[in-house]
Amino acid sequence: MILFTLLFTLALLALVWTKLLPSAVLVYYVILGLITFFMYKKDKNASLSNSWRVSEKTLHLLSLLGGWIGAVIAQKYIRHKTQKRVFKIIFFITIFINLTLLAVLLAYTSSYIDR
């Protein structure tokens, strides 16, 4: 999954570099990725200290909105939310939906650029 995330990030950079996608989209993914990463970290710390947890709905919503890159990195390096099968299935669905929406945006912006 880390390789997929790296390839996606490189593709996003290439699309911005070639002006097929507005640079604001890259900034958006970076900001949402950082927010999501730190929410996973906060939830991991809360789980270890038996304190208030970040809801799974919140983590999924952040992934759906574009923070899934930060979530993938958090799952890999913080080792959080990697065991629960239902969570992982919903997580992959959020990635699919987010990428579909990005493809629609790309199609719209490229047809706008072609005019």
DOFI-99808 format. One record per residue: residue number from 1; residue in three letters; x negated, y, z of N, C-alpha, C in turn. Coordinates in pm, 1 decimal, always signed. Example, Ala and Ser with C-alpha at 12.3 -4.5 7.8 and 13.67 -1.06 7.14 Angstrom:
! residues 2
@pos: 1; code: ALA; n_px: -1319.0; n_py: -569.0; n_pz: +780.0; ca_px: -1230.0; ca_py: -450.0; ca_pz: +780.0; c_px: -1320.0; c_py: -330.0; c_pz: +780.0
@pos: 2; code: SER; n_px: -1285.0; n_py: -225.0; n_pz: +708.0; ca_px: -1367.0; ca_py: -106.0; ca_pz: +714.0; c_px: -1290.0; c_py: +3.0; c_pz: +787.0
END
This chain:
! residues 115
@pos: 1; code: MET; n_px: -82.2; n_py: -119.2; n_pz: +0.0; ca_px: +0.0; ca_py: +0.0; ca_pz: +0.0; c_px: -86.6; c_py: +125.5; c_pz: +0.0
@pos: 2; code: ILE; n_px: -203.0; n_py: +118.0; n_pz: +63.8; ca_px: -294.2; ca_py: +232.6; ca_pz: +63.2; c_px: -339.6; c_py: +261.6; c_pz: -79.4
@pos: 3; code: LEU; n_px: -367.3; n_py: +157.7; n_pz: -156.2; ca_px: -409.7; ca_py: +177.3; ca_pz: -295.3; c_px: -299.6; c_py: +245.2; c_pz: -375.8
@pos: 4; code: PHE; n_px: -176.7; n_py: +202.1; n_pz: -358.5; ca_px: -63.9; ca_py: +264.3; ca_pz: -426.7; c_px: -53.9; c_py: +412.4; c_pz: -389.2
@pos: 5; code: THR; n_px: -71.4; n_py: +441.1; n_pz: -261.3; ca_px: -65.3; ca_py: +579.3; ca_pz: -212.8; c_px: -176.2; c_py: +663.4; c_pz: -274.5
@pos: 6; code: LEU; n_px: -295.3; n_py: +607.1; n_pz: -281.8; ca_px: -407.7; ca_py: +678.0; ca_pz: -343.7; c_px: -380.8; c_py: +703.2; c_pz: -492.0
@pos: 7; code: LEU; n_px: -332.1; n_py: +602.8; n_pz: -562.0; ca_px: -300.9; ca_py: +619.0; ca_pz: -704.7; c_px: -190.9; c_py: +722.7; c_pz: -726.8
@pos: 8; code: PHE; n_px: -90.1; n_py: +721.9; n_pz: -640.5; ca_px: +16.8; ca_py: +821.8; ca_pz: -650.8; c_px: -39.4; c_py: +961.6; c_pz: -630.7
@pos: 9; code: THR; n_px: -124.6; n_py: +977.1; n_pz: -529.4; ca_px: -183.5; ca_py: +1108.0; ca_pz: -501.1; c_px: -268.2; c_py: +1155.8; c_pz: -618.8
@pos: 10; code: LEU; n_px: -345.7; n_py: +1067.2; n_pz: -677.3; ca_px: -426.0; ca_py: +1103.6; ca_pz: -794.3; c_px: -336.7; c_py: +1141.1; c_pz: -912.7
@pos: 11; code: ALA; n_px: -228.0; n_py: +1068.0; n_pz: -932.1; ca_px: -133.9; ca_py: +1100.3; ca_pz: -1040.3; c_px: -68.9; c_py: +1235.6; c_pz: -1015.8
@pos: 12; code: LEU; n_px: -34.0; n_py: +1263.3; n_pz: -891.9; ca_px: +25.6; ca_py: +1392.0; ca_pz: -856.7; c_px: -72.8; c_py: +1505.5; c_pz: -884.6
@pos: 13; code: LEU; n_px: -198.3; n_py: +1485.1; n_pz: -846.1; ca_px: -301.6; ca_py: +1585.2; ca_pz: -874.5; c_px: -317.0; c_py: +1607.5; c_pz: -1025.2
@pos: 14; code: ALA; n_px: -315.3; n_py: +1499.6; n_pz: -1101.5; ca_px: -328.8; ca_py: +1511.4; ca_pz: -1246.8; c_px: -210.4; c_py: +1586.0; c_pz: -1307.5
@pos: 15; code: LEU; n_px: -91.0; n_py: +1557.8; n_pz: -1258.8; ca_px: +27.5; ca_py: +1626.4; ca_pz: -1310.6; c_px: +24.4; c_py: +1775.5; c_pz: -1279.1
@pos: 16; code: VAL; n_px: -24.3; n_py: +1809.5; n_pz: -1162.3; ca_px: -36.4; ca_py: +1951.5; ca_pz: -1126.7; c_px: -148.5; c_py: +2015.7; c_pz: -1208.8
@pos: 17; code: TRP; n_px: -259.7; n_py: +1945.2; n_pz: -1223.4; ca_px: -374.8; ca_py: +1997.0; ca_pz: -1298.9; c_px: -337.2; c_py: +2026.8; c_pz: -1444.3
@pos: 18; code: THR; n_px: -255.7; n_py: +1939.0; n_pz: -1502.0; ca_px: -215.0; ca_py: +1956.8; ca_pz: -1642.2; c_px: -91.2; c_py: +2044.8; c_pz: -1654.3
@pos: 19; code: LYS; n_px: -47.1; n_py: +2098.7; n_pz: -1542.3; ca_px: +67.3; ca_py: +2189.7; ca_pz: -1536.2; c_px: +200.3; c_py: +2125.4; c_pz: -1579.0
@pos: 20; code: LEU; n_px: +207.4; n_py: +1994.3; n_pz: -1565.3; ca_px: +333.1; ca_py: +1925.0; ca_pz: -1591.3; c_px: +423.5; c_py: +1925.4; c_pz: -1468.7
@pos: 21; code: LEU; n_px: +365.4; n_py: +1962.8; n_pz: -1355.5; ca_px: +439.5; ca_py: +1968.4; ca_pz: -1230.9; c_px: +391.8; c_py: +2092.1; c_pz: -1154.6
@pos: 22; code: PRO; n_px: +483.1; n_py: +2167.1; n_pz: -1097.5; ca_px: +442.7; ca_py: +2286.3; ca_pz: -1022.6; c_px: +353.6; c_py: +2249.8; c_pz: -903.3
@pos: 23; code: SER; n_px: +255.8; n_py: +2333.6; n_pz: -873.8; ca_px: +165.0; ca_py: +2306.8; ca_pz: -761.6; c_px: +239.6; c_py: +2304.9; c_pz: -628.2
@pos: 24; code: ALA; n_px: +354.5; n_py: +2369.8; n_pz: -623.1; ca_px: +434.5; ca_py: +2368.8; ca_pz: -500.6; c_px: +475.5; c_py: +2226.6; c_pz: -463.1
@pos: 25; code: VAL; n_px: +491.3; n_py: +2138.9; n_pz: -561.1; ca_px: +528.1; ca_py: +1999.8; ca_pz: -532.9; c_px: +414.1; c_py: +1931.0; c_pz: -458.2
@pos: 26; code: LEU; n_px: +291.0; n_py: +1955.2; n_pz: -499.9; ca_px: +175.8; ca_py: +1897.5; ca_pz: -430.8; c_px: +167.4; c_py: +1949.6; c_pz: -287.7
@pos: 27; code: VAL; n_px: +183.6; n_py: +2078.9; n_pz: -270.6; ca_px: +181.4; ca_py: +2138.9; ca_pz: -136.7; c_px: +292.0; c_py: +2078.3; c_pz: -50.4
@pos: 28; code: TYR; n_px: +409.6; n_py: +2061.9; n_pz: -109.3; ca_px: +523.5; ca_py: +2002.6; ca_pz: -39.6; c_px: +489.2; c_py: +1862.3; c_pz: +11.7
@pos: 29; code: TYR; n_px: +431.9; n_py: +1777.2; n_pz: -76.5; ca_px: +395.8; ca_py: +1641.2; ca_pz: -36.0; c_px: +289.7; c_py: +1641.7; c_pz: +73.5
@pos: 30; code: VAL; n_px: +193.7; n_py: +1732.1; n_pz: +64.3; ca_px: +88.4; ca_py: +1738.6; ca_pz: +166.3; c_px: +148.1; c_py: +1777.8; c_pz: +301.6
@pos: 31; code: ILE; n_px: +231.0; n_py: +1881.9; n_pz: +301.9; ca_px: +290.3; ca_py: +1928.1; ca_pz: +428.2; c_px: +380.4; c_py: +1821.2; c_pz: +489.0
@pos: 32; code: LEU; n_px: +467.7; n_py: +1761.8; n_pz: +406.3; ca_px: +556.7; ca_py: +1657.1; ca_pz: +458.7; c_px: +478.4; c_py: +1534.9; c_pz: +504.0
@pos: 33; code: GLY; n_px: +371.1; n_py: +1502.1; n_pz: +432.9; ca_px: +287.1; ca_py: +1388.9; ca_pz: +472.5; c_px: +222.1; c_py: +1411.0; c_pz: +607.6
@pos: 34; code: LEU; n_px: +172.8; n_py: +1533.0; n_pz: +629.4; ca_px: +110.9; ca_py: +1564.8; ca_pz: +759.0; c_px: +213.8; c_py: +1562.2; c_pz: +871.2
@pos: 35; code: ILE; n_px: +329.2; n_py: +1621.3; n_pz: +847.1; ca_px: +434.5; ca_py: +1620.5; ca_pz: +949.1; c_px: +473.2; c_py: +1477.0; c_pz: +983.4
@pos: 36; code: THR; n_px: +491.4; n_py: +1395.1; n_pz: +881.7; ca_px: +532.5; ca_py: +1255.8; ca_pz: +903.5; c_px: +424.8; c_py: +1177.4; c_pz: +977.0
@pos: 37; code: PHE; n_px: +299.0; n_py: +1196.5; n_pz: +937.2; ca_px: +188.6; ca_py: +1128.4; ca_pz: +1005.2; c_px: +190.4; c_py: +1160.4; c_pz: +1153.9
@pos: 38; code: PHE; n_px: +203.7; n_py: +1289.0; n_pz: +1187.5; ca_px: +201.8; ca_py: +1327.8; ca_pz: +1328.6; c_px: +327.3; c_py: +1283.9; c_pz: +1403.5
@pos: 39; code: MET; n_px: +439.4; n_py: +1270.0; n_pz: +1334.4; ca_px: +559.4; ca_py: +1215.5; ca_pz: +1399.5; c_px: +539.1; c_py: +1067.4; c_pz: +1431.6
@pos: 40; code: TYR; n_px: +475.9; n_py: +993.2; n_pz: +1340.6; ca_px: +442.8; ca_py: +852.5; ca_pz: +1369.1; c_px: +347.3; c_py: +844.7; c_pz: +1487.9
@pos: 41; code: LYS; n_px: +247.5; n_py: +933.1; n_pz: +1490.0; ca_px: +151.4; ca_py: +934.3; ca_pz: +1600.2; c_px: +221.6; c_py: +966.3; c_pz: +1732.4
@pos: 42; code: LYS; n_px: +311.4; n_py: +1063.7; n_pz: +1727.9; ca_px: +387.6; ca_py: +1099.8; ca_pz: +1848.2; c_px: +471.2; c_py: +980.7; c_pz: +1896.0
@pos: 43; code: ASP; n_px: +535.6; n_py: +911.4; n_pz: +1801.6; ca_px: +617.9; ca_py: +796.5; ca_pz: +1837.9; c_px: +533.3; c_py: +683.2; c_pz: +1893.2
@pos: 44; code: LYS; n_px: +416.4; n_py: +660.8; n_pz: +1835.4; ca_px: +326.3; ca_py: +556.5; ca_pz: +1885.0; c_px: +283.7; c_py: +586.7; c_pz: +2027.9
@pos: 45; code: ASN; n_px: +245.2; n_py: +712.5; n_pz: +2052.6; ca_px: +204.9; ca_py: +751.0; ca_pz: +2187.6; c_px: +321.1; c_py: +736.0; c_pz: +2285.8
@pos: 46; code: ALA; n_px: +441.6; n_py: +771.6; n_pz: +2241.2; ca_px: +559.7; ca_py: +758.5; ca_pz: +2327.0; c_px: +588.9; c_py: +612.0; c_pz: +2357.5
@pos: 47; code: SER; n_px: +568.5; n_py: +526.3; n_pz: +2258.2; ca_px: +594.7; ca_py: +383.9; ca_pz: +2281.4; c_px: +497.2; c_py: +325.0; c_pz: +2382.4
@pos: 48; code: LEU; n_px: +375.7; n_py: +375.5; n_pz: +2383.6; ca_px: +275.3; ca_py: +325.1; ca_pz: +2477.4; c_px: +298.4; c_py: +375.9; c_pz: +2619.7
@pos: 49; code: SER; n_px: +362.2; n_py: +492.5; n_pz: +2631.9; ca_px: +382.3; ca_py: +550.7; ca_pz: +2764.8; c_px: +527.6; c_py: +543.0; c_pz: +2811.6
@pos: 50; code: ASN; n_px: +610.0; n_py: +466.8; n_pz: +2738.0; ca_px: +751.5; ca_py: +451.6; ca_pz: +2772.2; c_px: +823.8; c_py: +585.1; c_pz: +2788.3
@pos: 51; code: SER; n_px: +794.3; n_py: +679.0; n_pz: +2700.0; ca_px: +864.4; ca_py: +807.5; ca_pz: +2705.1; c_px: +954.1; c_py: +822.1; c_pz: +2582.1
@pos: 52; code: TRP; n_px: +1011.5; n_py: +940.7; n_pz: +2564.8; ca_px: +1106.9; ca_py: +965.9; ca_pz: +2457.4; c_px: +1045.7; c_py: +933.6; c_pz: +2322.4
@pos: 53; code: ARG; n_px: +1119.0; n_py: +857.1; n_pz: +2240.0; ca_px: +1071.0; ca_py: +811.9; ca_pz: +2110.2; c_px: +1131.6; c_py: +894.1; c_pz: +1997.8
@pos: 54; code: VAL; n_px: +1062.6; n_py: +897.2; n_pz: +1887.3; ca_px: +1115.5; ca_py: +956.1; ca_pz: +1764.6; c_px: +1206.8; c_py: +850.6; c_pz: +1703.1
@pos: 55; code: SER; n_px: +1326.6; n_py: +890.1; n_pz: +1663.7; ca_px: +1419.9; ca_py: +790.6; ca_pz: +1610.2; c_px: +1372.2; c_py: +738.4; c_pz: +1475.2
@pos: 56; code: GLU; n_px: +1407.7; n_py: +614.3; n_pz: +1447.8; ca_px: +1372.6; ca_py: +555.6; ca_pz: +1318.8; c_px: +1440.8; c_py: +630.7; c_pz: +1205.6
@pos: 57; code: LYS; n_px: +1560.7; n_py: +682.2; n_pz: +1230.1; ca_px: +1630.5; ca_py: +761.2; ca_pz: +1128.3; c_px: +1548.9; c_py: +883.6; c_pz: +1089.7
@pos: 58; code: THR; n_px: +1488.0; n_py: +947.3; n_pz: +1188.5; ca_px: +1404.5; ca_py: +1064.6; ca_pz: +1161.5; c_px: +1283.0; c_py: +1025.8; c_pz: +1078.0
@pos: 59; code: LEU; n_px: +1218.0; n_py: +915.3; n_pz: +1114.7; ca_px: +1101.5; ca_py: +869.7; ca_pz: +1039.1; c_px: +1139.5; c_py: +834.5; c_pz: +895.0
@pos: 60; code: HIS; n_px: +1254.2; n_py: +771.5; n_pz: +877.9; ca_px: +1299.7; ca_py: +737.6; ca_pz: +742.2; c_px: +1336.9; c_py: +862.9; c_pz: +663.4
@pos: 61; code: LEU; n_px: +1400.8; n_py: +956.7; n_pz: +728.2; ca_px: +1437.0; ca_py: +1080.7; ca_pz: +659.4; c_px: +1312.3; c_py: +1155.0; c_pz: +612.7
@pos: 62; code: LEU; n_px: +1211.8; n_py: +1161.8; n_pz: +697.5; ca_px: +1086.5; ca_py: +1226.4; ca_pz: +657.4; c_px: +1022.8; c_py: +1154.8; c_pz: +538.8
@pos: 63; code: SER; n_px: +1026.4; n_py: +1023.3; n_pz: +538.4; ca_px: +973.1; ca_py: +946.7; ca_pz: +425.4; c_px: +1053.5; c_py: +972.5; c_pz: +298.9
@pos: 64; code: LEU; n_px: +1183.6; n_py: +973.2; n_pz: +312.5; ca_px: +1271.4; ca_py: +998.7; ca_pz: +198.6; c_px: +1244.5; c_py: +1135.0; c_pz: +137.2
@pos: 65; code: LEU; n_px: +1220.3; n_py: +1233.4; n_pz: +221.7; ca_px: +1197.3; ca_py: +1369.9; ca_pz: +173.9; c_px: +1059.8; c_py: +1388.3; c_pz: +110.1
@pos: 66; code: GLY; n_px: +970.8; n_py: +1291.1; n_pz: +127.2; ca_px: +839.6; ca_py: +1300.3; ca_pz: +63.6; c_px: +723.2; c_py: +1276.3; c_pz: +157.3
@pos: 67; code: GLY; n_px: +750.1; n_py: +1250.2; n_pz: +283.2; ca_px: +643.1; ca_py: +1228.4; ca_pz: +378.6; c_px: +592.7; c_py: +1085.4; c_pz: +384.0
@pos: 68; code: TRP; n_px: +634.8; n_py: +1005.0; n_pz: +288.0; ca_px: +598.8; ca_py: +862.9; ca_pz: +292.0; c_px: +448.0; c_py: +840.2; c_pz: +282.1
@pos: 69; code: ILE; n_px: +375.2; n_py: +932.6; n_pz: +220.9; ca_px: +229.5; ca_py: +916.2; ca_pz: +213.2; c_px: +170.2; c_py: +919.5; c_pz: +354.4
@pos: 70; code: GLY; n_px: +214.2; n_py: +1015.0; n_pz: +434.7; ca_px: +168.5; ca_py: +1021.7; ca_pz: +573.2; c_px: +212.0; c_py: +900.3; c_pz: +653.1
@pos: 71; code: ALA; n_px: +329.8; n_py: +848.8; n_pz: +622.1; ca_px: +379.6; ca_py: +729.3; ca_pz: +690.4; c_px: +294.0; c_py: +607.6; c_pz: +657.7
@pos: 72; code: VAL; n_px: +257.6; n_py: +593.1; n_pz: +532.3; ca_px: +173.0; ca_py: +479.6; ca_pz: +491.6; c_px: +38.5; c_py: +486.7; c_pz: +563.0
@pos: 73; code: ILE; n_px: -19.5; n_py: +605.9; n_pz: +566.5; ca_px: -149.0; ca_py: +622.7; ca_pz: +632.5; c_px: -135.8; c_py: +594.4; c_pz: +782.8
@pos: 74; code: ALA; n_px: -28.2; n_py: +643.2; n_pz: +843.9; ca_px: -6.2; ca_py: +617.7; ca_pz: +987.2; c_px: +12.5; c_py: +469.0; c_pz: +1013.5
@pos: 75; code: GLN; n_px: +89.0; n_py: +402.2; n_pz: +929.2; ca_px: +111.3; ca_py: +258.8; ca_pz: +949.1; c_px: -20.4; c_py: +182.4; c_pz: +939.7
@pos: 76; code: LYS; n_px: -105.6; n_py: +224.9; n_pz: +850.7; ca_px: -233.0; ca_py: +155.4; ca_pz: +830.7; c_px: -332.1; c_py: +183.6; c_pz: +943.9
@pos: 77; code: TYR; n_px: -350.0; n_py: +309.9; n_pz: +979.2; ca_px: -457.5; ca_py: +345.7; ca_pz: +1071.1; c_px: -415.3; c_py: +359.8; c_pz: +1216.8
@pos: 78; code: ILE; n_px: -288.1; n_py: +388.4; n_pz: +1240.4; ca_px: -239.7; ca_py: +393.4; ca_pz: +1378.4; c_px: -177.7; c_py: +259.3; c_pz: +1416.9
@pos: 79; code: ARG; n_px: -148.9; n_py: +178.1; n_pz: +1315.0; ca_px: -85.8; ca_py: +46.5; ca_pz: +1333.9; c_px: +48.6; c_py: +61.5; c_pz: +1403.6
@pos: 80; code: HIS; n_px: +132.1; n_py: +148.2; n_pz: +1345.3; ca_px: +263.3; ca_py: +172.4; ca_pz: +1404.2; c_px: +371.8; c_py: +144.1; c_pz: +1301.7
@pos: 81; code: LYS; n_px: +478.1; n_py: +79.6; n_pz: +1345.8; ca_px: +593.8; ca_py: +44.2; ca_pz: +1262.6; c_px: +554.3; c_py: -51.4; c_pz: +1149.9
@pos: 82; code: THR; n_px: +471.7; n_py: -147.9; n_pz: +1182.5; ca_px: +427.0; ca_py: -243.4; ca_pz: +1080.4; c_px: +489.0; c_py: -381.6; c_pz: +1096.3
@pos: 83; code: GLN; n_px: +556.9; n_py: -406.9; n_pz: +1207.6; ca_px: +607.8; ca_py: -541.5; ca_pz: +1235.0; c_px: +756.1; c_py: -559.2; c_pz: +1208.8
@pos: 84; code: LYS; n_px: +832.9; n_py: -456.3; n_pz: +1227.6; ca_px: +978.4; ca_py: -466.1; ca_pz: +1220.3; c_px: +1023.5; c_py: -474.6; c_pz: +1073.9
@pos: 85; code: ARG; n_px: +1074.0; n_py: -590.7; n_pz: +1034.0; ca_px: +1107.0; ca_py: -618.1; ca_pz: +894.2; c_px: +1213.6; c_py: -523.3; c_pz: +838.9
@pos: 86; code: VAL; n_px: +1319.3; n_py: -498.5; n_pz: +913.3; ca_px: +1426.9; ca_py: -411.3; ca_pz: +866.6; c_px: +1373.7; c_py: -269.6; c_pz: +844.0
@pos: 87; code: PHE; n_px: +1289.5; n_py: -223.4; n_pz: +934.8; ca_px: +1230.5; ca_py: -90.5; ca_pz: +919.8; c_px: +1150.9; c_py: -83.3; c_pz: +790.4
@pos: 88; code: LYS; n_px: +1070.8; n_py: -185.4; n_pz: +763.9; ca_px: +986.2; ca_py: -186.0; ca_pz: +643.7; c_px: +1070.5; c_py: -187.9; c_pz: +516.5
@pos: 89; code: ILE; n_px: +1178.7; n_py: -262.8; n_pz: +516.1; ca_px: +1265.7; ca_py: -268.0; ca_pz: +397.9; c_px: +1325.6; c_py: -131.0; c_pz: +370.4
@pos: 90; code: ILE; n_px: +1378.6; n_py: -67.9; n_pz: +474.3; ca_px: +1436.5; ca_py: +65.4; ca_pz: +456.6; c_px: +1327.6; c_py: +164.0; c_pz: +415.5
@pos: 91; code: PHE; n_px: +1209.4; n_py: +150.7; n_pz: +472.7; ca_px: +1097.3; ca_py: +237.4; ca_pz: +437.3; c_px: +1065.6; c_py: +227.6; c_pz: +287.7
@pos: 92; code: PHE; n_px: +1059.2; n_py: +105.9; n_pz: +234.7; ca_px: +1030.6; ca_py: +89.3; ca_pz: +92.1; c_px: +1142.8; c_py: +146.3; c_pz: +5.6
@pos: 93; code: ILE; n_px: +1265.0; n_py: +136.5; n_pz: +51.8; ca_px: +1377.6; ca_py: +196.3; ca_pz: -21.0; c_px: +1363.4; c_py: +348.1; c_pz: -24.3
@pos: 94; code: THR; n_px: +1320.2; n_py: +408.4; n_pz: +87.4; ca_px: +1302.2; ca_py: +554.2; ca_pz: +88.5; c_px: +1192.9; c_py: +596.9; c_pz: -9.5
@pos: 95; code: ILE; n_px: +1087.8; n_py: +517.2; n_pz: -20.0; ca_px: +982.4; ca_py: +548.2; ca_pz: -116.8; c_px: +1038.2; c_py: +541.4; c_pz: -258.1
@pos: 96; code: PHE; n_px: +1113.0; n_py: +435.8; n_pz: -287.5; ca_px: +1170.8; ca_py: +419.8; ca_pz: -420.8; c_px: +1261.1; c_py: +538.2; c_pz: -456.2
@pos: 97; code: ILE; n_px: +1346.7; n_py: +577.9; n_pz: -363.7; ca_px: +1437.2; ca_py: +690.7; ca_pz: -388.9; c_px: +1357.2; c_py: +819.0; c_pz: -408.8
@pos: 98; code: ASN; n_px: +1256.8; n_py: +840.7; n_pz: -325.0; ca_px: +1175.8; ca_py: +961.4; ca_pz: -338.5; c_px: +1105.0; c_py: +965.7; c_pz: -473.4
@pos: 99; code: LEU; n_px: +1048.2; n_py: +854.3; n_pz: -515.5; ca_px: +979.0; ca_py: +851.1; ca_pz: -644.6; c_px: +1076.2; c_py: +868.6; c_pz: -760.5
@pos: 100; code: THR; n_px: +1196.5; n_py: +816.0; n_pz: -746.2; ca_px: +1298.9; ca_py: +835.3; ca_pz: -849.1; c_px: +1334.5; c_py: +982.7; c_pz: -861.0
@pos: 101; code: LEU; n_px: +1352.2; n_py: +1048.5; n_pz: -747.6; ca_px: +1383.4; ca_py: +1191.8; ca_pz: -749.6; c_px: +1267.8; c_py: +1272.5; c_pz: -807.6
@pos: 102; code: LEU; n_px: +1146.0; n_py: +1233.1; n_pz: -777.6; ca_px: +1030.2; ca_py: +1300.7; ca_pz: -835.5; c_px: +1026.4; c_py: +1281.6; c_pz: -987.1
@pos: 103; code: ALA; n_px: +1060.2; n_py: +1162.3; n_pz: -1034.1; ca_px: +1064.0; ca_py: +1135.9; ca_pz: -1178.9; c_px: +1168.8; c_py: +1223.3; c_pz: -1246.5
@pos: 104; code: VAL; n_px: +1282.8; n_py: +1241.3; n_pz: -1182.0; ca_px: +1387.1; ca_py: +1329.0; ca_pz: -1236.5; c_px: +1334.9; c_py: +1472.8; c_pz: -1241.8
@pos: 105; code: LEU; n_px: +1268.9; n_py: +1516.7; n_pz: -1136.3; ca_px: +1210.5; ca_py: +1650.4; ca_pz: -1134.6; c_px: +1107.3; c_py: +1666.0; c_pz: -1245.2
@pos: 106; code: LEU; n_px: +1024.5; n_py: +1565.5; n_pz: -1262.3; ca_px: +922.0; ca_py: +1569.0; ca_pz: -1366.9; c_px: +986.2; c_py: +1576.0; c_pz: -1504.9
@pos: 107; code: ALA; n_px: +1089.2; n_py: +1496.8; n_pz: -1527.4; ca_px: +1160.1; ca_py: +1499.3; ca_pz: -1655.3; c_px: +1221.9; c_py: +1635.8; c_pz: -1679.5
@pos: 108; code: TYR; n_px: +1280.6; n_py: +1693.8; n_pz: -1575.8; ca_px: +1343.0; ca_py: +1825.9; ca_pz: -1588.1; c_px: +1238.7; c_py: +1933.3; c_pz: -1615.3
@pos: 109; code: THR; n_px: +1129.0; n_py: +1933.4; n_pz: -1539.5; ca_px: +1027.5; ca_py: +2038.2; ca_pz: -1557.0; c_px: +955.4; c_py: +2022.7; c_pz: -1690.1
@pos: 110; code: SER; n_px: +931.3; n_py: +1899.3; n_pz: -1734.6; ca_px: +862.8; ca_py: +1882.3; ca_pz: -1862.6; c_px: +953.2; c_py: +1922.6; c_pz: -1979.1
@pos: 111; code: SER; n_px: +1083.7; n_py: +1898.6; n_pz: -1968.6; ca_px: +1173.6; ca_py: +1943.9; ca_pz: -2074.5; c_px: +1186.6; c_py: +2095.9; c_pz: -2070.8
@pos: 112; code: TYR; n_px: +1173.8; n_py: +2154.5; n_pz: -1954.1; ca_px: +1177.0; ca_py: +2300.1; ca_pz: -1941.5; c_px: +1051.0; c_py: +2361.4; c_pz: -2001.5
@pos: 113; code: ILE; n_px: +936.1; n_py: +2296.1; n_pz: -1978.8; ca_px: +808.3; ca_py: +2345.2; ca_pz: -2033.5; c_px: +807.4; c_py: +2334.7; c_pz: -2185.2
@pos: 114; code: ASP; n_px: +868.8; n_py: +2230.1; n_pz: -2241.2; ca_px: +868.9; ca_py: +2208.0; ca_pz: -2385.4; c_px: +950.6; c_py: +2312.6; c_pz: -2460.3
@pos: 115; code: ARG; n_px: +1039.5; n_py: +2382.4; n_pz: -2393.4; ca_px: +1124.1; ca_py: +2480.8; ca_pz: -2461.0; c_px: +1050.3; c_py: +2602.6; c_pz: -2498.9
END
